[in-house]
């Protein structure tokens, strides 16, 4: 049986304005690098990395490495759909 999600933690995760901006940037449907997300959210790359780590830990995003770059996208269509509604 699946454990219940920690709704308070997820709410805190998506409630941060910088993380909201990053999630909004990913709404376009393409994977983005941490640098692209940092620029789009108006934060330093190190700050973006901390935010991305939180989004990954909470299962909202997934990452894939391609060469020297790491790309981030929604963990699933289900997550993306929930974020849009």
Long-range contacts (C-beta under 8 A, 24 or more apart in sequence): 9-58, 10-58, 10-60, 13-54, 13-55, 13-58, 13-60, 14-60, 14-83, 16-51, 18-42, 18-43, 18-47, 18-48, 18-51, 19-51, 19-54, 19-55, 22-48, 22-51, 22-52, 22-55, 23-55, 23-60, 23-83, 26-61, 26-72, 26-73, 26-74, 26-80, 27-80, 27-83, 27-84, 29-80, 30-73, 31-64, 31-71, 31-72, 31-73, 32-71, 32-72, 32-73, 33-69, 33-70, 33-71, 33-72, 34-70, 34-72, 37-72
